[in-house]
Structures are given as structure tokens and as C-alpha cells.
Amino acid sequence: MSRRFKVGDHVGWNSEAGHVSGTIIAVHTSDFDYKGHTHRASEADPQYEIKSDKTDHVAAHKGSALHRV
């Protein structure tokens, strides 16, 4: 079971470019298509859409990849 977050939470994660932080803008609890790929999500293991603080980039991650900032 991964960590639980909600819309509006400020979180951080590691990317190829280093540490990134942003705000959760959506929580997915069922499979969804994002940038041409199907992301697996469930009530027990949701995925989160996060808008970067520094850019307009939006990323999708599981809770296990995120931490509160």
C-alpha cells in the first residue's frame, strides 16, 4: 500500500533531472490514459497527476514515488 495524498497536497519526487516538487491536481483510482500510455490505478493503489512548481509540466506518479514537501 502506498502513501495517500489528496488534491492540493504539495509533494516532491525524484526525476532524471533531479528533485522536483509540485501540487497534486488529480487523483486516479481506476486505469487512465495519459500521454498515450495506460496507467494502472486502483482504490488501493491510486495514481496522482502533479503540476510542477517550476514549469507547466504535469506528471503522473504512484504514491510510493512521492513524499510531502
Contacts in CASP RR format, 6 or more apart in sequence:
PFRMAT RR
TARGET T0000
AUTHOR 0000-0000-0000
METHOD contacts of the structure
MODEL  1
MSRRFKVGDHVGWNSEAGHVSGTIIAVHTSDFDYKGHTHRASEADPQYEI
KSDKTDHVAAHKGSALHRV
1 44 0 8 1.000
1 45 0 8 1.000
2 45 0 8 1.000
2 46 0 8 1.000
2 62 0 8 1.000
2 63 0 8 1.000
2 64 0 8 1.000
3 63 0 8 1.000
3 64 0 8 1.000
3 66 0 8 1.000
3 67 0 8 1.000
4 46 0 8 1.000
4 63 0 8 1.000
5 11 0 8 1.000
5 24 0 8 1.000
5 27 0 8 1.000
5 48 0 8 1.000
5 63 0 8 1.000
5 66 0 8 1.000
5 68 0 8 1.000
6 24 0 8 1.000
6 27 0 8 1.000
7 24 0 8 1.000
7 25 0 8 1.000
7 26 0 8 1.000
7 27 0 8 1.000
8 23 0 8 1.000
8 24 0 8 1.000
8 25 0 8 1.000
9 23 0 8 1.000
9 24 0 8 1.000
9 68 0 8 1.000
10 21 0 8 1.000
10 22 0 8 1.000
10 23 0 8 1.000
10 68 0 8 1.000
10 69 0 8 1.000
11 21 0 8 1.000
11 22 0 8 1.000
11 23 0 8 1.000
11 24 0 8 1.000
11 48 0 8 1.000
11 50 0 8 1.000
11 66 0 8 1.000
11 67 0 8 1.000
11 68 0 8 1.000
11 69 0 8 1.000
12 19 0 8 1.000
12 20 0 8 1.000
12 21 0 8 1.000
12 22 0 8 1.000
12 50 0 8 1.000
12 66 0 8 1.000
12 67 0 8 1.000
12 68 0 8 1.000
12 69 0 8 1.000
13 19 0 8 1.000
13 20 0 8 1.000
13 21 0 8 1.000
13 50 0 8 1.000
13 59 0 8 1.000
13 61 0 8 1.000
13 65 0 8 1.000
13 66 0 8 1.000
13 67 0 8 1.000
14 20 0 8 1.000
14 65 0 8 1.000
15 59 0 8 1.000
20 52 0 8 1.000
20 53 0 8 1.000
20 54 0 8 1.000
20 59 0 8 1.000
21 52 0 8 1.000
21 53 0 8 1.000
21 69 0 8 1.000
22 50 0 8 1.000
22 51 0 8 1.000
22 52 0 8 1.000
22 53 0 8 1.000
22 69 0 8 1.000
23 50 0 8 1.000
23 51 0 8 1.000
23 53 0 8 1.000
24 48 0 8 1.000
24 49 0 8 1.000
24 50 0 8 1.000
25 49 0 8 1.000
25 50 0 8 1.000
25 51 0 8 1.000
25 58 0 8 1.000
26 48 0 8 1.000
26 49 0 8 1.000
27 46 0 8 1.000
27 47 0 8 1.000
27 48 0 8 1.000
27 49 0 8 1.000
28 39 0 8 1.000
28 41 0 8 1.000
28 46 0 8 1.000
28 47 0 8 1.000
28 48 0 8 1.000
28 49 0 8 1.000
28 60 0 8 1.000
29 41 0 8 1.000
29 42 0 8 1.000
29 43 0 8 1.000
29 46 0 8 1.000
30 41 0 8 1.000
30 42 0 8 1.000
31 38 0 8 1.000
31 39 0 8 1.000
31 40 0 8 1.000
31 41 0 8 1.000
32 38 0 8 1.000
32 39 0 8 1.000
32 41 0 8 1.000
32 47 0 8 1.000
33 39 0 8 1.000
34 49 0 8 1.000
34 60 0 8 1.000
35 60 0 8 1.000
39 47 0 8 1.000
39 60 0 8 1.000
40 47 0 8 1.000
41 47 0 8 1.000
41 62 0 8 1.000
45 62 0 8 1.000
46 62 0 8 1.000
46 63 0 8 1.000
47 60 0 8 1.000
47 61 0 8 1.000
47 62 0 8 1.000
47 63 0 8 1.000
48 60 0 8 1.000
48 61 0 8 1.000
48 62 0 8 1.000
48 63 0 8 1.000
48 66 0 8 1.000
49 58 0 8 1.000
49 59 0 8 1.000
49 60 0 8 1.000
50 58 0 8 1.000
50 59 0 8 1.000
50 60 0 8 1.000
50 61 0 8 1.000
50 66 0 8 1.000
51 57 0 8 1.000
51 58 0 8 1.000
52 58 0 8 1.000
52 59 0 8 1.000
END
